Structures are given as structure tokens and as C-alpha cells.
């Protein structure tokens, strides 16, 4: 997992144009890769190789909030490391695609995530950048809002 490529060095540029057909196609291809993946490092690698280099990916990434997604990311991070405290996070959406991506950090870990609104599923990657092994944790999850409730659920169903 390449932790350097998860977020733009500068904030995303705001583009008023619609995301390109190529960006839509690559997000759709990532979703298919994500759904079929047996090794969860594959969809994370595909994010790096197929989306990050695309010129309009970050220009169409707008900061946003997604309480259900953030609750799932926090819950998963605590399941992996019970002592973790996430101190900062960035969350972006690509309007018109239902795709969210972002990162969070703690003293010990970098946490990267992406999420597809259309299937209410996402992927969290966690890595200690000071660990020379380069090994990380990958967690696929579903996030749900209970029917009849306006409050987001803090539950996330993690699977390997």
C-alpha cells in the first residue's frame, strides 16, 4: 500500500464541470474489482494505479462529510487497534459518482479508505508508515443506517 498517494499534496481543486466519462468508467471498474477481490490489496493498488494518476480525479474531488462512512472508518480502526485515536481526517466525494475517498491519521497509523454509496460498501487500509515491513491491514465493510432512524449506525460489518 503506497501511503503517499492517497490524498493530494494540496487540497483538491474545485471543478464545476462534470467528471469525465473516463473517470466514471474507472470508478465503475474499481467497484467491480473491489466486489470480486479475494486479496484486498488488489483494489487498493488499483485505486493508486487507475484513479490517482487521472488528471481530473483530484480536480473533481470535493471535501464533504458522510457520517455513516466516518462512523464505519472509526469503528474499524478501533477494531484493528483498540488503542488508536484518530486525530485528523480528510474526506472527499466525486460528485455524481457516489464515490468517496479519504484518509485519517493517528500517532501510530495512517488510515485510508474509499466507499461506494451505490452498494453501501467500502474498503479501509491501515498502515504504520514507520514499520519497515510495509505490511498493512485491509478491511472490506458495509455501512448501514437503521430503518426509521436518522442517526447513523456505528456498526460496520468487517470481512476479510
N, C-alpha and C positions, 0 to 999 in steps of 0.2 A: 504494500500500500504506500503510495507516494503522498506523504502528508503535505508536501509543499504545493500541490496542485489543486487543493480543494476549494480555495477561495481566492478571489482576485487580490493582487497586491494593493491595488487601490479599490475603492468602492465601485460597484458596478455602475456603468454609465447608463443613464436613463434614455431609452429609445422609445419614441412614440409609435414607430412603425410596428406592424405585426411581426412576430417571429417568422423566419423563413420556412419554406416547405422542407428544406433540408434539416433545419433544427427540429421541426415536428417529427420528421422521419427518424432522426437519430434518437430522440426521446422515446418514440414508439419501439425502436429496435432495442434500446436499453431495457425497456419494460419487458419485452419478450425474453431477453437474455436473463433478466432478474427472475422471471417466473420459472424458467427452465433450469436454472443453475443448480448444480449439485455442490459445486465448490463456490462458496460465496465471494471468494476473492476475484472470480471472473467478472461479475458485474461491476465491482469496484474498479477493476482495471479498465473495463470498457468505458466507464464514466471518464476516466483520465484520458483515454486514447481517442474516444469518439466525440465527447461533448466539450471538454475543456479547451481543446485547440480551435474549435469552431469560432470564427470571429464574432458572430452575433450571440453566442451563448451568454457571456457576461454582460453584453450590452442590453440584453433583454431580461436579465435577472434583476428583479426589483425587491428591495427589502420588504419583508412582511412579517406578520405574526400568524401562527397556526397553533392555537392552544392544545389541540389533541396531539399533534405531532410533537410539540415540545414536551408534553407530559410523557409521551412514549419514550422519547430520547432520554429524558432524565431517569425514568424508571429503569430502562435497560442499562444505563451507565451504572446505576446503583446495584443492579443485579450482578454485573460483571465485577465491580469493585465497590464493596459496601462502604469503604471509607472515602469515596470520591465526593468532591464538592465542585460542581461546575460553576465557574466564576464569570464566564463571559460566553456569549454565543452570537452568531450571525445566522440569519435565516433569510433565504431568497426564494421567490417564486418566479416562474417564467409564465407570465400571463397568457391565458388562452390554451395552456397545455396541461394544467393540473399537476405540474411537476414542481417540487420543492427541493431545495438543497441547502446545505449549510454546514457549520462547524461549531464546536464548543471546546472549551479548554478547562483544564484543572491544573493543579501543580504537578500531577503525575501523568496525565493522559491528554491526547488530542482525540476528539470525538468528531467523526464526520458522518453525515447522514444524507440520504435523499429519500423522497417519498412521492408516491403516485396517488393523487386524490381519486382517480378513476377506479382504482382497485383497493383503496384504503390499506395499502401495504408499502413498506419501505425497508431500508437497509441501513444499519448503523455499523460503522467501523471504529474500533478503538485501538490506539497505538501509543506506546510510550516512546517519544522521539529520542530518549536517552538510552534506550535498550538496544545494544549493538546487534542483537539477533534479528531485529526488524520484524519480529512476529507480532501479529495483531489479532484482535477478536472481530468476527463478523457475525452480525445477528440480523436475521430477517424477521420482520414483525408485522402484525396487523394492529391497527389502532381503531377503536370504535367509540362512538358516542352513544350512551344508552338511550333507547327509545323513550320519549317522554321526559327527557332531562335536557336542560340547557347547559349543564356543566359538563365539561369534557371528562371522559374516563381517564383515570391514571393507570389503567390496566393496559398492558401490552403483552401480547402473546408472542413469545420469542421461540424461534425454532432454528435449528442448525441446518 
